């Protein structure tokens, strides 16, 4: 098939590249000339494991192309994906201006039947708004479909190539057949393509992310209570996760959720509820808990040092909101480093992928390191904020030889308590007794 992907952000690039990988001819379009120039030169603007290999292969074989010209991109394409940003507004609602702006343009330039697909995460009712925007000027038949993405940063390529399910919202039999044909290579092992109406598809995406965020906030509450009563959240997590009604995933406590999806989508769903005069009390609590959790680790550090952190040198391992990405949007690390700076600390941070993005925010107020060990020299404490694999089995003797004191605050519970006790560290994590 000939496909156009409008928008070359995270979702657009993964979507376009993976469809090209299965033999489709894909043209990605973006108004950012510098980005398009970069993509044409074979360079990716984001870090995502395995994407670079697929990207290079399909560019080389001519199945993946880039342009700034919308009309050229859609000319021969039957299927058009809208993979445009929907940033949160001041009130938490999703900003649809990019999507509706492109929809308005599409109505003026489509000359034959197209299936226009909302791939972006959008509020319930967006497909109808897109349809109306296109219909104002369109002289030909078209269909608008909701096809939300369920990609996890860090394993997005695998998620796309082997999806748990594909959700498609459409009432058009013509569009349904095209979508079945398009996704057939991805569901050959029997995972379902679930067809529903557009509004239900839009709600499915928000409901999924809001539920996962709820699990995270719930476990963070349980972890905080474990510390109060002397329980160990690791055992609690295993005890409840073994119940097949609950499952093991998204039960790890930490320093709060971040990234481009959960914070934005939870706020947007809450705003949708509010707009429809529904008091979504659980989501309100989820957001409140998450906001508080981002500051828990700094409170632990402050308490350990007797309430005065001025002049303390704090080393940070991990900036990205999760491992295997350079994404720092709403990352808990940003809040933690900001808190430490306000307390008068000097902060030095290391991350294998997210450093350049963090520099754009902190400039010279935070020192950034190229090596995870050298930066520990004369540090008063180490704080672990992202669970990168390289942090899981460090050389504790080397750490001890470099730091002023053997003090670790772990926001990701990477290490066993006995392990750190034997190594002679003070170790304070989430939902577990501190090791002295």
N, C-alpha and C positions, 0 to 999 in steps of 0.2 A: 504494500500500500504506500501511497504518498501521504506523508503526515507533515503538518506544520506545528511547531511548538512555540507559542508566543510567550516569551520570558525565559531568560537563561540564568535564573537563580538556581538554588539548590534543587528544587523539585523539577524545574524545567530541564536542567542538564542531565539529571539522572533519568528522567522520563525519555528524553530524546535519544540519549545514548543507548539505553536498553532496548528501545523499539528498533533502533538501527541495527543492534546486535542480532535481532531475529530476522533480518533481511529487508526491513522496510527502508524506504528512502525518506529521510527526515531533514527538514529545514528548520533550524531554530532562528528566531528573530528577536532582536532586542534593540531598543533605541540608544543604548549606550555604545557609541562608536568605538571607544577604547576597549571595552570588553569584547566586542565582536572581533576587533583586530587581534586581540590576544588569543581568542579561541581559534581564529583562522590560522594563527601561527602555531597551533598545537599545544597551547598552554591553558591549563585549567585554573580558574580563579578561586576554587575551593579545594579543600582536602577531603577526600572521601575514599577509603580503601577500595582498591580494584577498579575504581572509575577510570583512572588514567589509562589502564590497559585497554579497556573497551573503547574508550574515547579515541585513543590513537589508532586502533585497528579500524574503526569505522570511518574516521576521517580519511585514512589512507585509502580505503576501498571506495570512497566517494559516496557512502550512504549517509553521512552526517555532514551537513553544511550549515553555514551561518550567514546571516544578512541583517541589515538594518531596515530593509524595505519590506513592509508588511504585505503589500500587494504582490510582490514577487514571491514571497514565502508561501502564500496561500493559493497562488494561481493554479497549480496542478494538484493541490492536496484535497482529498475528500474529507479528511479528519483534521480538525484544528483543536489543539489543546491550549487552554488558557492557564498558564502557570505563572500568574502574576502576583506580586505582593499584596497582602491584605493587612497592612500594619494596624495596630490598635489605635483608636482615637483616644482623646482625653477622657472620654466616658467609658472606655473599655470596648466599645463596639468596633467591628471590623470595618476598615476603610475600603469601600468598594470602588473608589474613583478610578483606579487603574483598570480594573476589569470592565467597568461600564464605559470607560473612555474607549477602550479597544473594541468593545461590542458595538458602539456607535460607529466607529470607523469601518468595522466589518460589514455592517449593513449597507454601506455606500459602495463597497468594492467586490462583494461576492457576486459571481455571475452564473453559478450553477449550484446544485445541491451540495450542502456541506453539513457535517455533524460538528457542532461547536461544543466542546467539552470543558466544563469547569473542573480543572484539576486542583486549583487552589482551595484552601480551606475557607469556606464561605458560609455566612449565616443562612438559616432556613428562609427560603423564598428568593434566593439570589438567582436561581435558574429562570424564574419568571421575569425578574428585572432584566437579565441579560437578553432573554427572548424579546421583551418589549423594546429594548434599546436597538437591537438589530432590526426588528420589524418596522421601525420608523422609516427606514430607507430601503430595505431589501425588496428586490423585485423578483426574487426566486425563492424556491422552497428551501427550508433549512430545519434542522432540529437542534435543540439545546439539551445536553445531557450532563448530569452530575456524576462524576467519577472521582471521588475523593482518594487522596493518597494516604497510605499507611506505612510510610517509610521511616525507619529508625536511623538517625544519623549514626555513622560508624559501620552500619551493615545495610545501607540503603540499596546497594546493588543486589545483594542476596535477597532482600525483601521484595524487590521489584521482579527479579528473575524467577523467584519461587515464592509467590505470595500465599499467605494463609487463606486469603479470599480476595476476590475482586468485587467491589460494590459498584453497581451501575444504576443510576436513577433515570428512567425514561419511560414514557408511555407510548413511544413510537416503535412499531414493529420493524420499520426500515432501519432505524438507528440501532435497535437491539441486535439485528443480524450482523451489522457491521462491527459492533462491539464484541460479539461472540467470535467473529472471525479474527479480530485484532488480538484478543487475549488468549486464543486457543493455544498458541505455543507455550504460554506461561502456566497453564493449568492442566497439562497433560497427565499429571500424576493424580488427578481427581479432586484437587481443591476447587471449591465452588466459585462460579461467577454468580453473584446474587443480584437479581434484578428487582427493582422496586420503583416507587415513584420518586420524583426529584427531591421533594421535601424530606422524605424519609432518608434518602441517601445523604443529604446535607446534615441531617440530625445525627446520623450514624457516626460520622467523623467526629463531631463535637462530643457525642456521648462516650465514644471510645477513649478519647484523650482525657476527658473529665473524670471518667472512672479510674483510669490509671493514676492520674494525679491524686485522686482521693485515696487510693491505696498507699501512695507514698506518704501523704500527710498523716494518714491513720497510723502507719508504722512509726513515723517520727514522734507522734503523740505517745504511742506505746513505749518507744525507746526512752523518752523523757521521763515517763512514769516509772520505767524499770530502774532508772538511776535513783529515783526517790525511795523505792521500796527495796532496793538491793537485789533485783532480778537481773538476769543477763538476756538482753534482747536477741542474741544469737540463738539461744535455745528456744526462746519464744517463737522466733521466726521459723525455725525448723519444725517446731511443734505444730504450728498452725498451717504452715506451707505443705505439710504432708497430707493434709485433708484435701481430697480431690475436689471438694466443693469450693475450695479456696485457691489452691495451686501455689507454686513456689515463686512466681515472678512478681516483680515490683513490690517486694516485701523487705527490701534492704533499707534500713534507716540511714540517714545522712544529714547533710546540711541544706536540704531543700531541693526541689526540682527547678530546672532552668531551661534554657534553650529557646528555640524559635516557636515551638508548638504549644507545650503545656500552659505556660503563663498566658499567652495570647488567647488560646482557645477556651480556657476556663473562664477568663474575663468576658470573652465574647458570648459564651453560652449564658453566663450570668446576666449579661446585658439583654440578651434575647428574652430571658425569663422576665426580667424587670419590665421590658417593653410590653410584655403580654400580661402584666399585672400578676405575675407568679413569684412568690417569695421562695427562691431556691436556697434554702437555709444550709444545706450540706455544702454547696459550692462556696458560700460565703465563709464557712468555717475552714474549708480546704485552703482558700486563699489566705486567710488570716494566719493559720498554722504555718503555711509556707513562708510567709513574710517574717514571722518570728524565728523560724528555724534557721534562716540565713545568718542570724546574729548569735546563735547559740555557741559556736566555737570561740568567738571572740570573748564572750562572757566567761567561758572556761579559762581562757588565757589570762584575762584580767583578774579573775579570782585567784589563780595560782600565784600571780605576781603581786598580790596584796592590794589590788585596785589601782596600781600605778604602772602604766606601760611606757611612760615617757623615756625615750632613749633606748628602749629595747630593740634589738635587731631580730626580726622575725623572718625566717626563710619559708618560702611557699613552694610546695611541690604541686603543680597542676593548676591551670587557669581555665581551660576549656570546660564547658558545662558537663561534659561526659568524655570518656576516652574515645580515641579514633576519630576525632573531628577537630577542626580549628575554630569551631563556633563558640563564641563567648556571649551570645545574646542572653541576657537575664541569668548569666552564670552566677551561682552563689559566690564564687571567688571574687567577683567585682565588689560585692557588698562587704565581704570580709576584709579585703585589702583597703577599701575606703574607710571602714571602721578602725582598722589598725593605724592608718595614717592620721585619723582624727585624734587617736589616743597618743600621738607623738612618737610612734614607732618608726624605725627605718625598715623598709620592706624590700626584700630581694626575692624574685620569683623565677621559676623555671617551668617551661612547658615545651614539649617537643614539637608542637604544631601551632599553638595559639598565641605565641609571643608577639608576633607582628600586629595582630589584631588588638592585643592588650596595650601595646605601645601607643596606639592611636587614641586611647582613652586616658592613660596615665602619664604619658610623656616621660619626663625625667623625675616625676615624683616617686616612681617605683623603679628600682634597679632590676634589670632583667639579665639572667645568666644563661650561658650556653652549655653548662655542665651541671648535672644534678648534685654532684659532690663538692666541687670547688666552691660553690655558692654557700656552703654550710660553714665556711671558715668564720669563727667568732660569733656564730648565731646564738642568741639566747634560747631560741626554741624553733622547732620545725613544725609547720602546719601542713597537713596533706589534704588537698581539696579536690583532686580528680584522681580516679582509680586507674591511671595508666598502668599497663602491664609492667613497665620497667621499675615501678615503685613497689611491686609486690614482694620481691625477694632481694632487698638491698643488702649492702655490706654494712652491718650494724657496727662492727668494729671501726670501720673507716668513718662512719657518721660520728661515732663517739670521739674519735681522735681530732675531729675538726671543730665540733661545736664547743661553746663555752661550758654548757651543761647538757646532760643527756635527757632532753625534754622533747617529747613528741605529742602533738595534738592531732588526732586522726579523725577527719570528718567523713571518712569512708570505711572505717573498720577493717583495714587491710590486714592487720596482724593479730595473732593470737595473744591473749593476755599472758599466758605462761612463757611464751617466746620472748616477750619484751621484759618480763620480770627477770628471767634468767640472764638477759643481756644487760640488766642493771639500769634500765631506763625508767624515768617517770613517763607514763603513757596514759593519756586521757582520750577516750574515743566516745562514741555515741551509744547510749543505752546500756553501758557496761561500767562496772566499777573501775575507777582509776587505779593504775598500777604504780606503786611508789618504789 
